[in-house]
Amino acid sequence: MKIHASGEDYLEAVLILQKKQGMVRSIDLARHMGFSKPSISHAVGVLRDGGFLTMDEDGFLHLTDIGREVAEKIYERHQFFTEQLVAAGVDRETAEQDACRIEHVISDTSFQKLKEKMRETD
């Protein structure tokens, strides 16, 4: 199943929340993302149907292997671009917003090349 940028954002948010607090429920996701509970419920359903998330009997969200793979890829890109933009002099808030857009559109090849180039200059 093809996942859209918004789906990637939800998966990334679940990953971030899991890192921060361990267990994640839909309400945690709604608060973190600033979306309504019905919006989150719909997105969770779509991601669950797509095989990216599961929800246990207690209502906790869990990333599947493929969901975790997508989330970690997006999270890595987000961190990379945020830090590069901040290093270039962009304020953190703008860097975060721009990184969120860039992370979804850059190809795997281009991202890998940028990472390699940055390693060479370190």
Secondary structure as UniProt FT lines:
FT   HELIX           5..21
FT   STRAND          24..25
FT   HELIX           26..33
FT   HELIX           37..49
FT   TURN            50..51
FT   STRAND          53..55
FT   TURN            57..58
FT   STRAND          60..63
FT   HELIX           65..87
FT   TURN            88..89
FT   HELIX           92..105
FT   HELIX           108..121
//
